[in-house]
Amino acid sequence: MAYALQDEKVRDSINNERLLKMLDRGIDDMEAGRELPLTEAFVKITELRNSRRNAEV
């Protein structure tokens, strides 16, 4: 039981680190002026989502 809790804490820690890295990259992009207008951002999100879905098939 203790190992299961420890594994869960490790997974949570890894997920938190990934999230923080993504946020840091996003902040870096904003500071560098690499931002898309809202409509272009949603188009890009849709493209990425579709390509990931097609890759899974």
HTML snippet that shows the backbone in 3Dmol.js (N, CA, C, O; Angstrom):
<script src="https://3Dmol.org/build/3Dmol-min.js"></script>
<div id="view" style="width:600px;height:400px;position:relative"></div>
<script>
const pdb = `
ATOM      1  N   MET A   1       0.820  -1.191   0.000  1.00  0.00           N
ATOM      2  CA  MET A   1       0.000   0.000   0.000  1.00  0.00           C
ATOM      3  C   MET A   1       0.868   1.260   0.000  1.00  0.00           C
ATOM      4  O   MET A   1       0.568   2.227  -0.701  1.00  0.00           O
ATOM      5  N   ALA A   2       1.918   1.244   0.771  1.00  0.00           N
ATOM      6  CA  ALA A   2       2.802   2.410   0.839  1.00  0.00           C
ATOM      7  C   ALA A   2       3.465   2.664  -0.503  1.00  0.00           C
ATOM      8  O   ALA A   2       3.690   3.813  -0.884  1.00  0.00           O
ATOM      9  N   TYR A   3       3.781   1.583  -1.224  1.00  0.00           N
ATOM     10  CA  TYR A   3       4.402   1.753  -2.538  1.00  0.00           C
ATOM     11  C   TYR A   3       3.439   2.392  -3.524  1.00  0.00           C
ATOM     12  O   TYR A   3       3.843   3.204  -4.357  1.00  0.00           O
ATOM     13  N   ALA A   4       2.170   2.027  -3.432  1.00  0.00           N
ATOM     14  CA  ALA A   4       1.165   2.608  -4.325  1.00  0.00           C
ATOM     15  C   ALA A   4       1.045   4.110  -4.080  1.00  0.00           C
ATOM     16  O   ALA A   4       0.951   4.886  -5.032  1.00  0.00           O
ATOM     17  N   LEU A   5       1.049   4.520  -2.830  1.00  0.00           N
ATOM     18  CA  LEU A   5       0.979   5.951  -2.508  1.00  0.00           C
ATOM     19  C   LEU A   5       2.220   6.674  -2.990  1.00  0.00           C
ATOM     20  O   LEU A   5       2.138   7.790  -3.501  1.00  0.00           O
ATOM     21  N   GLN A   6       3.361   6.044  -2.828  1.00  0.00           N
ATOM     22  CA  GLN A   6       4.607   6.655  -3.272  1.00  0.00           C
ATOM     23  C   GLN A   6       4.612   6.795  -4.791  1.00  0.00           C
ATOM     24  O   GLN A   6       5.020   7.834  -5.311  1.00  0.00           O
ATOM     25  N   ASP A   7       4.162   5.757  -5.516  1.00  0.00           N
ATOM     26  CA  ASP A   7       4.097   5.832  -6.969  1.00  0.00           C
ATOM     27  C   ASP A   7       3.167   6.943  -7.423  1.00  0.00           C
ATOM     28  O   ASP A   7       3.460   7.652  -8.386  1.00  0.00           O
ATOM     29  N   GLU A   8       2.044   7.092  -6.727  1.00  0.00           N
ATOM     30  CA  GLU A   8       1.092   8.143  -7.073  1.00  0.00           C
ATOM     31  C   GLU A   8       1.716   9.522  -6.854  1.00  0.00           C
ATOM     32  O   GLU A   8       1.517  10.425  -7.666  1.00  0.00           O
ATOM     33  N   LYS A   9       2.457   9.688  -5.782  1.00  0.00           N
ATOM     34  CA  LYS A   9       3.113  10.967  -5.514  1.00  0.00           C
ATOM     35  C   LYS A   9       4.160  11.269  -6.577  1.00  0.00           C
ATOM     36  O   LYS A   9       4.312  12.418  -6.995  1.00  0.00           O
ATOM     37  N   VAL A  10       4.882  10.245  -7.013  1.00  0.00           N
ATOM     38  CA  VAL A  10       5.892  10.430  -8.058  1.00  0.00           C
ATOM     39  C   VAL A  10       5.218  10.854  -9.359  1.00  0.00           C
ATOM     40  O   VAL A  10       5.680  11.775 -10.033  1.00  0.00           O
ATOM     41  N   ARG A  11       4.117  10.174  -9.711  1.00  0.00           N
ATOM     42  CA  ARG A  11       3.388  10.534 -10.933  1.00  0.00           C
ATOM     43  C   ARG A  11       2.863  11.960 -10.850  1.00  0.00           C
ATOM     44  O   ARG A  11       2.950  12.706 -11.826  1.00  0.00           O
ATOM     45  N   ASP A  12       2.322  12.348  -9.710  1.00  0.00           N
ATOM     46  CA  ASP A  12       1.824  13.717  -9.539  1.00  0.00           C
ATOM     47  C   ASP A  12       2.954  14.723  -9.678  1.00  0.00           C
ATOM     48  O   ASP A  12       2.784  15.772 -10.300  1.00  0.00           O
ATOM     49  N   SER A  13       4.094  14.411  -9.107  1.00  0.00           N
ATOM     50  CA  SER A  13       5.248  15.303  -9.184  1.00  0.00           C
ATOM     51  C   SER A  13       5.707  15.477 -10.632  1.00  0.00           C
ATOM     52  O   SER A  13       6.014  16.588 -11.064  1.00  0.00           O
ATOM     53  N   ILE A  14       5.750  14.380 -11.369  1.00  0.00           N
ATOM     54  CA  ILE A  14       6.163  14.441 -12.776  1.00  0.00           C
ATOM     55  C   ILE A  14       5.158  15.258 -13.580  1.00  0.00           C
ATOM     56  O   ILE A  14       5.547  16.086 -14.404  1.00  0.00           O
ATOM     57  N   ASN A  15       3.874  15.033 -13.345  1.00  0.00           N
ATOM     58  CA  ASN A  15       2.847  15.795 -14.060  1.00  0.00           C
ATOM     59  C   ASN A  15       2.935  17.277 -13.733  1.00  0.00           C
ATOM     60  O   ASN A  15       2.771  18.118 -14.616  1.00  0.00           O
ATOM     61  N   ASN A  16       3.194  17.605 -12.470  1.00  0.00           N
ATOM     62  CA  ASN A  16       3.340  19.008 -12.078  1.00  0.00           C
ATOM     63  C   ASN A  16       4.546  19.640 -12.754  1.00  0.00           C
ATOM     64  O   ASN A  16       4.476  20.790 -13.187  1.00  0.00           O
ATOM     65  N   GLU A  17       5.650  18.909 -12.851  1.00  0.00           N
ATOM     66  CA  GLU A  17       6.842  19.427 -13.525  1.00  0.00           C
ATOM     67  C   GLU A  17       6.555  19.699 -14.998  1.00  0.00           C
ATOM     68  O   GLU A  17       6.977  20.723 -15.536  1.00  0.00           O
ATOM     69  N   ARG A  18       5.842  18.789 -15.649  1.00  0.00           N
ATOM     70  CA  ARG A  18       5.490  18.987 -17.064  1.00  0.00           C
ATOM     71  C   ARG A  18       4.633  20.225 -17.231  1.00  0.00           C
ATOM     72  O   ARG A  18       4.855  21.020 -18.144  1.00  0.00           O
ATOM     73  N   LEU A  19       3.663  20.390 -16.363  1.00  0.00           N
ATOM     74  CA  LEU A  19       2.782  21.543 -16.440  1.00  0.00           C
ATOM     75  C   LEU A  19       3.569  22.838 -16.253  1.00  0.00           C
ATOM     76  O   LEU A  19       3.375  23.801 -16.995  1.00  0.00           O
ATOM     77  N   LEU A  20       4.445  22.857 -15.272  1.00  0.00           N
ATOM     78  CA  LEU A  20       5.247  24.056 -15.031  1.00  0.00           C
ATOM     79  C   LEU A  20       6.155  24.376 -16.216  1.00  0.00           C
ATOM     80  O   LEU A  20       6.348  25.546 -16.545  1.00  0.00           O
ATOM     81  N   LYS A  21       6.712  23.355 -16.856  1.00  0.00           N
ATOM     82  CA  LYS A  21       7.553  23.584 -18.039  1.00  0.00           C
ATOM     83  C   LYS A  21       6.736  24.181 -19.176  1.00  0.00           C
ATOM     84  O   LYS A  21       7.197  25.091 -19.866  1.00  0.00           O
ATOM     85  N   MET A  22       5.505  23.664 -19.374  1.00  0.00           N
ATOM     86  CA  MET A  22       4.650  24.210 -20.424  1.00  0.00           C
ATOM     87  C   MET A  22       4.306  25.665 -20.132  1.00  0.00           C
ATOM     88  O   MET A  22       4.325  26.504 -21.033  1.00  0.00           O
ATOM     89  N   LEU A  23       3.995  25.964 -18.882  1.00  0.00           N
ATOM     90  CA  LEU A  23       3.676  27.343 -18.518  1.00  0.00           C
ATOM     91  C   LEU A  23       4.886  28.257 -18.705  1.00  0.00           C
ATOM     92  O   LEU A  23       4.746  29.383 -19.180  1.00  0.00           O
ATOM     93  N   ASP A  24       6.063  27.779 -18.335  1.00  0.00           N
ATOM     94  CA  ASP A  24       7.279  28.577 -18.522  1.00  0.00           C
ATOM     95  C   ASP A  24       7.521  28.878 -19.997  1.00  0.00           C
ATOM     96  O   ASP A  24       7.875  29.999 -20.359  1.00  0.00           O
ATOM     97  N   ARG A  25       7.327  27.866 -20.848  1.00  0.00           N
ATOM     98  CA  ARG A  25       7.509  28.083 -22.289  1.00  0.00           C
ATOM     99  C   ARG A  25       6.486  29.085 -22.808  1.00  0.00           C
ATOM    100  O   ARG A  25       6.809  29.928 -23.646  1.00  0.00           O
ATOM    101  N   GLY A  26       5.256  28.996 -22.314  1.00  0.00           N
ATOM    102  CA  GLY A  26       4.230  29.939 -22.748  1.00  0.00           C
ATOM    103  C   GLY A  26       4.565  31.359 -22.330  1.00  0.00           C
ATOM    104  O   GLY A  26       4.389  32.298 -23.107  1.00  0.00           O
ATOM    105  N   ILE A  27       5.041  31.516 -21.120  1.00  0.00           N
ATOM    106  CA  ILE A  27       5.442  32.846 -20.641  1.00  0.00           C
ATOM    107  C   ILE A  27       6.621  33.365 -21.457  1.00  0.00           C
ATOM    108  O   ILE A  27       6.655  34.539 -21.827  1.00  0.00           O
ATOM    109  N   ASP A  28       7.586  32.492 -21.737  1.00  0.00           N
ATOM    110  CA  ASP A  28       8.729  32.895 -22.568  1.00  0.00           C
ATOM    111  C   ASP A  28       8.268  33.360 -23.943  1.00  0.00           C
ATOM    112  O   ASP A  28       8.765  34.360 -24.462  1.00  0.00           O
ATOM    113  N   ASP A  29       7.317  32.635 -24.535  1.00  0.00           N
ATOM    114  CA  ASP A  29       6.804  33.020 -25.846  1.00  0.00           C
ATOM    115  C   ASP A  29       6.114  34.375 -25.790  1.00  0.00           C
ATOM    116  O   ASP A  29       6.297  35.202 -26.684  1.00  0.00           O
ATOM    117  N   MET A  30       5.323  34.610 -24.750  1.00  0.00           N
ATOM    118  CA  MET A  30       4.644  35.902 -24.626  1.00  0.00           C
ATOM    119  C   MET A  30       5.654  37.031 -24.463  1.00  0.00           C
ATOM    120  O   MET A  30       5.506  38.098 -25.060  1.00  0.00           O
ATOM    121  N   GLU A  31       6.675  36.792 -23.658  1.00  0.00           N
ATOM    122  CA  GLU A  31       7.688  37.830 -23.445  1.00  0.00           C
ATOM    123  C   GLU A  31       8.461  38.128 -24.721  1.00  0.00           C
ATOM    124  O   GLU A  31       8.888  39.261 -24.945  1.00  0.00           O
ATOM    125  N   ALA A  32       8.640  37.104 -25.562  1.00  0.00           N
ATOM    126  CA  ALA A  32       9.375  37.289 -26.812  1.00  0.00           C
ATOM    127  C   ALA A  32       8.475  37.796 -27.934  1.00  0.00           C
ATOM    128  O   ALA A  32       8.950  38.053 -29.040  1.00  0.00           O
ATOM    129  N   GLY A  33       7.180  37.944 -27.657  1.00  0.00           N
ATOM    130  CA  GLY A  33       6.261  38.455 -28.666  1.00  0.00           C
ATOM    131  C   GLY A  33       5.790  37.404 -29.654  1.00  0.00           C
ATOM    132  O   GLY A  33       5.284  37.745 -30.723  1.00  0.00           O
ATOM    133  N   ARG A  34       5.948  36.136 -29.316  1.00  0.00           N
ATOM    134  CA  ARG A  34       5.507  35.056 -30.203  1.00  0.00           C
ATOM    135  C   ARG A  34       4.099  34.616 -29.794  1.00  0.00           C
ATOM    136  O   ARG A  34       3.901  33.569 -29.179  1.00  0.00           O
ATOM    137  N   GLU A  35       3.152  35.441 -30.153  1.00  0.00           N
ATOM    138  CA  GLU A  35       1.758  35.160 -29.821  1.00  0.00           C
ATOM    139  C   GLU A  35       0.938  35.156 -31.103  1.00  0.00           C
ATOM    140  O   GLU A  35       1.245  35.875 -32.054  1.00  0.00           O
ATOM    141  N   LEU A  36      -0.104  34.342 -31.116  1.00  0.00           N
ATOM    142  CA  LEU A  36      -1.027  34.322 -32.239  1.00  0.00           C
ATOM    143  C   LEU A  36      -2.310  35.037 -31.840  1.00  0.00           C
ATOM    144  O   LEU A  36      -2.711  35.005 -30.676  1.00  0.00           O
ATOM    145  N   PRO A  37      -2.950  35.681 -32.809  1.00  0.00           N
ATOM    146  CA  PRO A  37      -4.286  36.205 -32.525  1.00  0.00           C
ATOM    147  C   PRO A  37      -5.207  35.040 -32.160  1.00  0.00           C
ATOM    148  O   PRO A  37      -4.946  33.898 -32.540  1.00  0.00           O
ATOM    149  N   LEU A  38      -6.266  35.324 -31.435  1.00  0.00           N
ATOM    150  CA  LEU A  38      -7.144  34.283 -30.906  1.00  0.00           C
ATOM    151  C   LEU A  38      -7.674  33.351 -31.991  1.00  0.00           C
ATOM    152  O   LEU A  38      -7.647  32.132 -31.823  1.00  0.00           O
ATOM    153  N   THR A  39      -8.151  33.904 -33.094  1.00  0.00           N
ATOM    154  CA  THR A  39      -8.719  33.048 -34.145  1.00  0.00           C
ATOM    155  C   THR A  39      -7.649  32.141 -34.747  1.00  0.00           C
ATOM    156  O   THR A  39      -7.917  30.969 -35.010  1.00  0.00           O
ATOM    157  N   GLU A  40      -6.446  32.662 -34.970  1.00  0.00           N
ATOM    158  CA  GLU A  40      -5.357  31.847 -35.513  1.00  0.00           C
ATOM    159  C   GLU A  40      -4.931  30.771 -34.517  1.00  0.00           C
ATOM    160  O   GLU A  40      -4.573  29.661 -34.909  1.00  0.00           O
ATOM    161  N   ALA A  41      -4.972  31.099 -33.249  1.00  0.00           N
ATOM    162  CA  ALA A  41      -4.596  30.120 -32.221  1.00  0.00           C
ATOM    163  C   ALA A  41      -5.570  28.948 -32.224  1.00  0.00           C
ATOM    164  O   ALA A  41      -5.147  27.797 -32.115  1.00  0.00           O
ATOM    165  N   PHE A  42      -6.863  29.221 -32.347  1.00  0.00           N
ATOM    166  CA  PHE A  42      -7.842  28.136 -32.369  1.00  0.00           C
ATOM    167  C   PHE A  42      -7.717  27.295 -33.636  1.00  0.00           C
ATOM    168  O   PHE A  42      -7.935  26.084 -33.601  1.00  0.00           O
ATOM    169  N   VAL A  43      -7.370  27.927 -34.750  1.00  0.00           N
ATOM    170  CA  VAL A  43      -7.132  27.165 -35.983  1.00  0.00           C
ATOM    171  C   VAL A  43      -5.945  26.235 -35.787  1.00  0.00           C
ATOM    172  O   VAL A  43      -5.997  25.071 -36.185  1.00  0.00           O
ATOM    173  N   LYS A  44      -4.897  26.728 -35.189  1.00  0.00           N
ATOM    174  CA  LYS A  44      -3.696  25.917 -34.943  1.00  0.00           C
ATOM    175  C   LYS A  44      -4.007  24.765 -33.977  1.00  0.00           C
ATOM    176  O   LYS A  44      -3.551  23.640 -34.184  1.00  0.00           O
ATOM    177  N   ILE A  45      -4.777  25.045 -32.931  1.00  0.00           N
ATOM    178  CA  ILE A  45      -5.166  24.004 -31.982  1.00  0.00           C
ATOM    179  C   ILE A  45      -5.939  22.908 -32.697  1.00  0.00           C
ATOM    180  O   ILE A  45      -5.702  21.722 -32.464  1.00  0.00           O
ATOM    181  N   THR A  46      -6.859  23.299 -33.563  1.00  0.00           N
ATOM    182  CA  THR A  46      -7.648  22.315 -34.313  1.00  0.00           C
ATOM    183  C   THR A  46      -6.747  21.474 -35.209  1.00  0.00           C
ATOM    184  O   THR A  46      -6.918  20.257 -35.290  1.00  0.00           O
ATOM    185  N   GLU A  47      -5.789  22.110 -35.883  1.00  0.00           N
ATOM    186  CA  GLU A  47      -4.857  21.372 -36.740  1.00  0.00           C
ATOM    187  C   GLU A  47      -4.052  20.358 -35.935  1.00  0.00           C
ATOM    188  O   GLU A  47      -3.905  19.207 -36.347  1.00  0.00           O
ATOM    189  N   LEU A  48      -3.536  20.780 -34.800  1.00  0.00           N
ATOM    190  CA  LEU A  48      -2.739  19.882 -33.969  1.00  0.00           C
ATOM    191  C   LEU A  48      -3.571  18.723 -33.436  1.00  0.00           C
ATOM    192  O   LEU A  48      -3.117  17.578 -33.428  1.00  0.00           O
ATOM    193  N   ARG A  49      -4.780  19.017 -32.993  1.00  0.00           N
ATOM    194  CA  ARG A  49      -5.661  17.980 -32.479  1.00  0.00           C
ATOM    195  C   ARG A  49      -5.992  16.963 -33.567  1.00  0.00           C
ATOM    196  O   ARG A  49      -5.978  15.757 -33.322  1.00  0.00           O
ATOM    197  N   ASN A  50      -6.289  17.452 -34.762  1.00  0.00           N
ATOM    198  CA  ASN A  50      -6.618  16.544 -35.864  1.00  0.00           C
ATOM    199  C   ASN A  50      -5.422  15.682 -36.263  1.00  0.00           C
ATOM    200  O   ASN A  50      -5.578  14.498 -36.561  1.00  0.00           O
ATOM    201  N   SER A  51      -4.244  16.269 -36.267  1.00  0.00           N
ATOM    202  CA  SER A  51      -3.059  15.481 -36.638  1.00  0.00           C
ATOM    203  C   SER A  51      -2.764  14.411 -35.586  1.00  0.00           C
ATOM    204  O   SER A  51      -2.334  13.310 -35.929  1.00  0.00           O
ATOM    205  N   ARG A  52      -2.988  14.722 -34.320  1.00  0.00           N
ATOM    206  CA  ARG A  52      -2.789  13.716 -33.271  1.00  0.00           C
ATOM    207  C   ARG A  52      -3.823  12.611 -33.367  1.00  0.00           C
ATOM    208  O   ARG A  52      -3.502  11.439 -33.171  1.00  0.00           O
ATOM    209  N   ARG A  53      -5.065  12.975 -33.668  1.00  0.00           N
ATOM    210  CA  ARG A  53      -6.111  11.966 -33.820  1.00  0.00           C
ATOM    211  C   ARG A  53      -5.807  11.051 -35.004  1.00  0.00           C
ATOM    212  O   ARG A  53      -5.988   9.836 -34.921  1.00  0.00           O
ATOM    213  N   ASN A  54      -5.344  11.642 -36.102  1.00  0.00           N
ATOM    214  CA  ASN A  54      -5.034  10.848 -37.300  1.00  0.00           C
ATOM    215  C   ASN A  54      -3.833   9.944 -37.060  1.00  0.00           C
ATOM    216  O   ASN A  54      -3.749   8.856 -37.630  1.00  0.00           O
ATOM    217  N   ALA A  55      -2.902  10.388 -36.219  1.00  0.00           N
ATOM    218  CA  ALA A  55      -1.719   9.570 -35.915  1.00  0.00           C
ATOM    219  C   ALA A  55      -2.090   8.366 -35.068  1.00  0.00           C
ATOM    220  O   ALA A  55      -1.443   7.324 -35.164  1.00  0.00           O
ATOM    221  N   GLU A  56      -3.125   8.491 -34.236  1.00  0.00           N
ATOM    222  CA  GLU A  56      -3.545   7.392 -33.377  1.00  0.00           C
ATOM    223  C   GLU A  56      -4.230   6.280 -34.166  1.00  0.00           C
ATOM    224  O   GLU A  56      -4.195   5.117 -33.763  1.00  0.00           O
ATOM    225  N   VAL A  57      -4.843   6.628 -35.271  1.00  0.00           N
ATOM    226  CA  VAL A  57      -5.604   5.651 -36.064  1.00  0.00           C
ATOM    227  C   VAL A  57      -4.693   4.784 -36.827  1.00  0.00           C
ATOM    228  O   VAL A  57      -5.146   3.900 -37.553  1.00  0.00           O
TER     229      VAL A  57
END
`;
const viewer = $3Dmol.createViewer("view");
viewer.addModel(pdb, "pdb");
viewer.setStyle({}, {cartoon: {color: "spectrum"}});
viewer.zoomTo();
viewer.render();
</script>
